[in-house]
Amino acid sequence: MFTDIRIMQSVFDKHQIEQFIEDGYVRIDDAFDRQLAEQARAILWKDTGCDPDDPATWTEPVIRLGMYNQEPFITAANTPKLLRAFNELVGPDRWIPCKSMGSFPIRFPSNTDPIDTGWHVDASFPGTNPENYFQWRVNIESKGRALLMLFLFSDVADNDAPTRLKVGSHIDVARILAPFGNEGMSFSALAEKLSDLPDRKEAIATGPAGTVYLCHPFLAHAAQPHRGKTPKFMAQPPLILKEPLNINRDAGDLTVLEESIRRALR
């Protein structure tokens, strides 16, 4: 299957590849079908315990669900367009197809502080206590994680708690991580450093259902309160690496992801 995908038309043009390297993310419109999004939302609504037609039942600012492997989720994560995009950014056969959609922080319109809106970089491999996510780690070769992915399963406008992206912050984070080598830094230790980053402009991950943002694994991002009217359904699964990154390859052999890290360290 993947051999055929590689020879199909590219998803990204040169400008979009450069955007990923310099800004740390790229947006894919119509990455999966809206009908799949509707089917997935029906499953998620049931699991929230809330009534989609009765806002009085939306009593929490955020409900976290996760690890969905039903057909609509898996199909959405493995469309031909996305598989080609993974190959273009990470390299053919250097990633593992998504078999689970991962976590869903479902955000509801609310005046209550969701208490999870700090800037952070997602960790990708366990520390000494695998059950404590704050001790999970991230290193300069992004052990375990190829991409942070934002799958919009509902329409997300400016007031619908779109994820905030600190444009270009992956460059700063790479420079922070480099001295720590393979051991890397814990989620908590790295988060504490983010307040010292250079000023960067912010972008927000908006778009219709079916939109996917493919983000550099070092990109600093943050949630925000929901001030709109319609709950936001977004998944944020990782794309898992099949083999470690190697930022020391010959320049002509570097993948886009490897090139982005090496360029950050110049």
C-alpha positions as a Markdown table, in Angstrom:
| # | Residue | x | y | z |
|---|---|---|---|---|
| 1 | Met | 0.0 | 0.0 | 0.0 |
| 2 | Phe | 2.7 | 2.5 | 1.0 |
| 3 | Thr | 4.7 | 1.9 | -2.2 |
| 4 | Asp | 1.7 | 3.1 | -4.3 |
| 5 | Ile | 1.2 | 6.1 | -2.0 |
| 6 | Arg | 4.8 | 7.4 | -2.4 |
| 7 | Ile | 4.4 | 7.8 | -6.1 |
| 8 | Met | 1.2 | 9.7 | -6.0 |
| 9 | Gln | 0.9 | 13.5 | -6.2 |
| 10 | Ser | 2.6 | 15.4 | -3.4 |
| 11 | Val | 0.5 | 17.0 | -0.6 |
| 12 | Phe | 2.8 | 19.9 | 0.0 |
| 13 | Asp | 4.4 | 22.4 | -2.2 |
| 14 | Lys | 7.8 | 24.0 | -1.5 |
| 15 | His | 6.3 | 26.9 | 0.4 |
| 16 | Gln | 4.4 | 24.5 | 2.7 |
| 17 | Ile | 7.5 | 22.4 | 3.4 |
| 18 | Glu | 9.4 | 25.6 | 4.2 |
| 19 | Gln | 6.5 | 26.6 | 6.5 |
| 20 | Phe | 6.8 | 23.4 | 8.5 |
| 21 | Ile | 10.6 | 23.9 | 8.8 |
| 22 | Glu | 10.4 | 27.6 | 9.8 |
| 23 | Asp | 7.0 | 27.9 | 11.5 |
| 24 | Gly | 6.7 | 24.4 | 12.9 |
| 25 | Tyr | 3.3 | 23.4 | 11.5 |
| 26 | Val | 1.3 | 23.0 | 8.3 |
| 27 | Arg | -2.4 | 22.8 | 7.8 |
| 28 | Ile | -4.1 | 20.2 | 5.6 |
| 29 | Asp | -7.7 | 21.0 | 4.5 |
| 30 | Asp | -10.1 | 18.2 | 3.8 |
| 31 | Ala | -7.7 | 15.7 | 5.3 |
| 32 | Phe | -10.6 | 13.4 | 6.1 |
| 33 | Asp | -14.3 | 13.4 | 5.3 |
| 34 | Arg | -16.9 | 15.4 | 7.2 |
| 35 | Gln | -19.1 | 12.3 | 7.4 |
| 36 | Leu | -16.4 | 10.5 | 9.3 |
| 37 | Ala | -16.3 | 13.5 | 11.7 |
| 38 | Glu | -20.0 | 13.2 | 12.3 |
| 39 | Gln | -19.8 | 9.5 | 13.0 |
| 40 | Ala | -16.9 | 10.0 | 15.4 |
| 41 | Arg | -18.8 | 12.8 | 17.2 |
| 42 | Ala | -21.8 | 10.6 | 17.7 |
| 43 | Ile | -19.6 | 8.1 | 19.5 |
| 44 | Leu | -17.9 | 10.8 | 21.6 |
| 45 | Trp | -21.1 | 12.5 | 22.6 |
| 46 | Lys | -22.4 | 9.2 | 24.0 |
| 47 | Asp | -19.2 | 8.8 | 26.1 |
| 48 | Thr | -19.3 | 12.3 | 27.5 |
| 49 | Gly | -22.6 | 11.6 | 29.2 |
| 50 | Cys | -23.9 | 14.9 | 27.9 |
| 51 | Asp | -26.9 | 15.7 | 25.7 |
| 52 | Pro | -25.8 | 17.4 | 22.5 |
| 53 | Asp | -29.2 | 19.2 | 22.3 |
| 54 | Asp | -29.2 | 20.4 | 26.0 |
| 55 | Pro | -26.4 | 22.8 | 27.0 |
| 56 | Ala | -27.6 | 22.5 | 30.6 |
| 57 | Thr | -25.8 | 19.2 | 30.6 |
| 58 | Trp | -22.5 | 20.7 | 29.6 |
| 59 | Thr | -21.4 | 21.3 | 33.1 |
| 60 | Glu | -17.6 | 21.0 | 32.7 |
| 61 | Pro | -15.3 | 23.2 | 30.6 |
| 62 | Val | -13.4 | 20.1 | 29.3 |
| 63 | Ile | -14.0 | 16.4 | 29.3 |
| 64 | Arg | -11.1 | 14.2 | 28.4 |
| 65 | Leu | -11.7 | 10.9 | 26.5 |
| 66 | Gly | -9.1 | 8.8 | 24.7 |
| 67 | Met | -7.8 | 5.8 | 22.9 |
| 68 | Tyr | -10.6 | 5.3 | 20.3 |
| 69 | Asn | -10.0 | 2.6 | 17.7 |
| 70 | Gln | -13.5 | 2.4 | 16.0 |
| 71 | Glu | -13.6 | 2.5 | 12.2 |
| 72 | Pro | -14.4 | 6.3 | 11.8 |
| 73 | Phe | -11.4 | 7.3 | 13.9 |
| 74 | Ile | -8.9 | 4.9 | 12.2 |
| 75 | Thr | -10.1 | 5.7 | 8.7 |
| 76 | Ala | -9.8 | 9.5 | 9.5 |
| 77 | Ala | -6.2 | 9.0 | 10.6 |
| 78 | Asn | -5.2 | 7.0 | 7.6 |
| 79 | Thr | -6.5 | 8.7 | 4.5 |
| 80 | Pro | -4.3 | 8.6 | 1.4 |
| 81 | Lys | -3.7 | 12.3 | 1.7 |
| 82 | Leu | -2.4 | 12.0 | 5.3 |
| 83 | Leu | -0.3 | 9.0 | 4.6 |
| 84 | Arg | 1.4 | 10.9 | 1.8 |
| 85 | Ala | 1.9 | 13.8 | 4.1 |
| 86 | Phe | 3.5 | 11.7 | 6.7 |
| 87 | Asn | 5.9 | 10.3 | 4.1 |
| 88 | Glu | 6.8 | 13.8 | 2.9 |
| 89 | Leu | 7.6 | 15.2 | 6.4 |
| 90 | Val | 8.9 | 12.1 | 8.3 |
| 91 | Gly | 10.1 | 9.9 | 5.5 |
| 92 | Pro | 8.7 | 6.7 | 3.9 |
| 93 | Asp | 8.4 | 3.8 | 6.3 |
| 94 | Arg | 9.8 | 5.8 | 9.2 |
| 95 | Trp | 6.5 | 6.1 | 11.1 |
| 96 | Ile | 3.9 | 3.7 | 12.4 |
| 97 | Pro | 0.3 | 4.0 | 11.1 |
| 98 | Cys | -2.2 | 5.3 | 13.7 |
| 99 | Lys | -4.2 | 2.4 | 15.2 |
| 100 | Ser | -5.8 | 4.6 | 17.9 |
| 101 | Met | -6.9 | 8.2 | 17.8 |
| 102 | Gly | -5.4 | 9.0 | 21.2 |
| 103 | Ser | -6.7 | 11.7 | 23.5 |
| 104 | Phe | -9.8 | 13.9 | 23.0 |
| 105 | Pro | -9.9 | 17.0 | 25.2 |
| 106 | Ile | -13.5 | 18.0 | 24.4 |
| 107 | Arg | -14.1 | 21.6 | 25.2 |
| 108 | Phe | -17.4 | 23.1 | 26.1 |
| 109 | Pro | -18.6 | 26.8 | 26.2 |
| 110 | Ser | -18.0 | 27.8 | 29.8 |
| 111 | Asn | -17.0 | 30.6 | 32.1 |
| 112 | Thr | -15.1 | 28.2 | 34.3 |
| 113 | Asp | -11.4 | 28.1 | 34.0 |
| 114 | Pro | -10.3 | 24.8 | 32.4 |
| 115 | Ile | -7.0 | 25.0 | 34.3 |
| 116 | Asp | -5.0 | 23.4 | 31.5 |
| 117 | Thr | -4.1 | 26.4 | 29.3 |
| 118 | Gly | -0.4 | 26.7 | 29.9 |
| 119 | Trp | 2.2 | 26.6 | 27.1 |
| 120 | His | 3.9 | 23.2 | 26.8 |
| 121 | Val | 5.6 | 20.7 | 24.5 |
| 122 | Asp | 4.2 | 17.2 | 24.5 |
| 123 | Ala | 6.6 | 14.6 | 26.0 |
| 124 | Ser | 7.2 | 11.4 | 24.0 |
| 125 | Phe | 8.9 | 8.7 | 26.2 |
| 126 | Pro | 8.6 | 7.7 | 29.8 |
| 127 | Gly | 10.8 | 8.8 | 32.6 |
| 128 | Thr | 11.6 | 6.9 | 35.9 |
| 129 | Asn | 7.9 | 6.7 | 36.7 |
| 130 | Pro | 5.9 | 5.9 | 33.5 |
| 131 | Glu | 2.6 | 6.6 | 35.3 |
| 132 | Asn | 3.6 | 10.2 | 36.0 |
| 133 | Tyr | 3.2 | 12.1 | 32.7 |
| 134 | Phe | 4.9 | 15.2 | 34.2 |
| 135 | Gln | 8.1 | 13.0 | 34.3 |
| 136 | Trp | 7.8 | 11.8 | 30.7 |
| 137 | Arg | 10.6 | 13.2 | 28.6 |
| 138 | Val | 11.5 | 14.7 | 25.2 |
| 139 | Asn | 15.0 | 14.8 | 23.7 |
| 140 | Ile | 16.7 | 16.4 | 20.7 |
| 141 | Glu | 16.0 | 13.4 | 18.5 |
| 142 | Ser | 12.3 | 13.4 | 19.5 |
| 143 | Lys | 12.5 | 9.9 | 20.7 |
| 144 | Gly | 9.2 | 8.1 | 19.9 |
| 145 | Arg | 7.3 | 11.0 | 18.4 |
| 146 | Ala | 7.4 | 12.1 | 14.8 |
| 147 | Leu | 4.6 | 14.7 | 14.9 |
| 148 | Leu | 2.0 | 16.4 | 17.1 |
| 149 | Met | -1.2 | 16.2 | 15.2 |
| 150 | Leu | -4.4 | 18.1 | 15.7 |
| 151 | Phe | -7.5 | 16.5 | 14.1 |
| 152 | Leu | -10.6 | 18.8 | 14.0 |
| 153 | Phe | -13.7 | 16.6 | 14.4 |
| 154 | Ser | -15.9 | 19.7 | 14.6 |
| 155 | Asp | -15.9 | 23.1 | 13.0 |
| 156 | Val | -13.6 | 25.3 | 15.0 |
| 157 | Ala | -13.8 | 29.1 | 14.8 |
| 158 | Asp | -11.9 | 31.8 | 16.7 |
| 159 | Asn | -14.1 | 31.6 | 19.8 |
| 160 | Asp | -14.3 | 27.8 | 19.9 |
| 161 | Ala | -11.1 | 27.3 | 22.0 |
| 162 | Pro | -8.8 | 26.7 | 19.0 |
| 163 | Thr | -5.4 | 25.4 | 20.1 |
| 164 | Arg | -2.8 | 28.2 | 20.3 |
| 165 | Leu | 0.5 | 27.6 | 18.4 |
| 166 | Lys | 3.6 | 29.6 | 19.2 |
| 167 | Val | 5.0 | 30.0 | 15.7 |
| 168 | Gly | 8.6 | 29.1 | 15.3 |
| 169 | Ser | 9.0 | 28.0 | 18.9 |
| 170 | His | 10.2 | 24.5 | 17.8 |
| 171 | Ile | 13.5 | 26.2 | 16.9 |
| 172 | Asp | 13.9 | 27.6 | 20.4 |
| 173 | Val | 13.0 | 24.3 | 22.0 |
| 174 | Ala | 15.5 | 22.4 | 19.9 |
| 175 | Arg | 18.2 | 24.7 | 21.2 |
| 176 | Ile | 17.1 | 24.1 | 24.8 |
| 177 | Leu | 17.1 | 20.4 | 24.4 |
| 178 | Ala | 20.4 | 20.0 | 22.5 |
| 179 | Pro | 22.7 | 20.2 | 25.6 |
| 180 | Phe | 20.7 | 17.4 | 27.3 |
| 181 | Gly | 21.4 | 14.8 | 24.6 |
| 182 | Asn | 19.6 | 11.5 | 24.5 |
| 183 | Glu | 18.4 | 11.8 | 28.1 |
| 184 | Gly | 16.4 | 14.9 | 27.2 |
| 185 | Met | 14.2 | 16.8 | 29.7 |
| 186 | Ser | 11.1 | 16.0 | 31.6 |
| 187 | Phe | 7.8 | 17.5 | 30.5 |
| 188 | Ser | 7.8 | 19.7 | 33.7 |
| 189 | Ala | 11.4 | 20.9 | 33.4 |
| 190 | Leu | 10.9 | 21.9 | 29.7 |
| 191 | Ala | 7.6 | 23.6 | 30.4 |
| 192 | Glu | 9.4 | 25.8 | 33.0 |
| 193 | Lys | 11.8 | 27.0 | 30.3 |
| 194 | Leu | 9.1 | 28.1 | 27.9 |
| 195 | Ser | 8.5 | 31.4 | 29.6 |
| 196 | Asp | 12.0 | 32.4 | 28.7 |
| 197 | Leu | 11.6 | 31.8 | 25.0 |
| 198 | Pro | 12.0 | 34.8 | 22.6 |
| 199 | Asp | 8.7 | 36.6 | 21.7 |
| 200 | Arg | 6.9 | 34.7 | 18.9 |
| 201 | Lys | 3.7 | 35.4 | 17.2 |
| 202 | Glu | 0.7 | 33.1 | 17.9 |
| 203 | Ala | -1.4 | 31.2 | 15.4 |
| 204 | Ile | -4.7 | 29.4 | 16.2 |
| 205 | Ala | -5.8 | 26.0 | 14.8 |
| 206 | Thr | -9.1 | 26.8 | 13.3 |
| 207 | Gly | -11.0 | 25.2 | 10.4 |
| 208 | Pro | -13.9 | 23.1 | 9.4 |
| 209 | Ala | -14.3 | 19.5 | 10.5 |
| 210 | Gly | -11.9 | 17.4 | 8.5 |
| 211 | Thr | -9.0 | 19.8 | 8.9 |
| 212 | Val | -5.7 | 18.5 | 10.3 |
| 213 | Tyr | -2.7 | 20.4 | 11.6 |
| 214 | Leu | 0.6 | 18.5 | 11.4 |
| 215 | Cys | 2.9 | 20.1 | 13.9 |
| 216 | His | 6.6 | 19.8 | 14.7 |
| 217 | Pro | 7.0 | 17.6 | 17.9 |
| 218 | Phe | 8.9 | 20.5 | 19.6 |
| 219 | Leu | 6.2 | 23.2 | 18.9 |
| 220 | Ala | 5.0 | 25.0 | 22.0 |
| 221 | His | 1.2 | 25.0 | 22.1 |
| 222 | Ala | -1.6 | 25.7 | 24.5 |
| 223 | Ala | -5.3 | 25.3 | 25.1 |
| 224 | Gln | -7.7 | 28.2 | 25.8 |
| 225 | Pro | -11.1 | 28.7 | 27.3 |
| 226 | His | -14.2 | 28.1 | 25.0 |
| 227 | Arg | -16.1 | 31.4 | 24.5 |
| 228 | Gly | -18.2 | 30.2 | 21.6 |
| 229 | Lys | -21.5 | 28.2 | 21.5 |
| 230 | Thr | -20.7 | 24.8 | 20.0 |
| 231 | Pro | -18.5 | 22.2 | 21.8 |
| 232 | Lys | -15.1 | 21.6 | 20.2 |
| 233 | Phe | -14.1 | 18.0 | 19.3 |
| 234 | Met | -10.4 | 17.7 | 18.5 |
| 235 | Ala | -8.1 | 14.7 | 18.8 |
| 236 | Gln | -4.3 | 15.1 | 19.3 |
| 237 | Pro | -2.7 | 11.8 | 18.6 |
| 238 | Pro | 1.1 | 11.5 | 18.1 |
| 239 | Leu | 2.6 | 10.1 | 14.9 |
| 240 | Ile | 5.0 | 7.5 | 16.3 |
| 241 | Leu | 8.4 | 7.0 | 14.9 |
| 242 | Lys | 9.3 | 3.5 | 13.6 |
| 243 | Glu | 13.0 | 4.2 | 13.7 |
| 244 | Pro | 15.0 | 7.0 | 15.5 |
| 245 | Leu | 15.7 | 10.3 | 13.9 |
| 246 | Asn | 19.2 | 10.9 | 12.7 |
| 247 | Ile | 20.0 | 14.6 | 12.4 |
| 248 | Asn | 23.6 | 13.7 | 11.5 |
| 249 | Arg | 22.9 | 12.2 | 8.2 |
| 250 | Asp | 24.4 | 13.6 | 5.0 |
| 251 | Ala | 22.4 | 16.7 | 4.1 |
| 252 | Gly | 20.9 | 15.0 | 1.0 |
| 253 | Asp | 19.5 | 12.1 | 3.0 |
| 254 | Leu | 17.8 | 14.2 | 5.7 |
| 255 | Thr | 14.0 | 14.0 | 6.0 |
| 256 | Val | 12.1 | 17.3 | 6.3 |
| 257 | Leu | 11.7 | 16.7 | 10.1 |
| 258 | Glu | 15.4 | 16.0 | 10.5 |
| 259 | Glu | 16.3 | 19.0 | 8.4 |
| 260 | Ser | 14.1 | 21.2 | 10.6 |
| 261 | Ile | 16.0 | 20.2 | 13.8 |
| 262 | Arg | 19.4 | 20.4 | 12.2 |
| 263 | Arg | 18.7 | 23.9 | 10.8 |
| 264 | Ala | 17.5 | 25.0 | 14.3 |
| 265 | Leu | 20.9 | 24.1 | 15.8 |
| 266 | Arg | 23.0 | 26.1 | 13.3 |
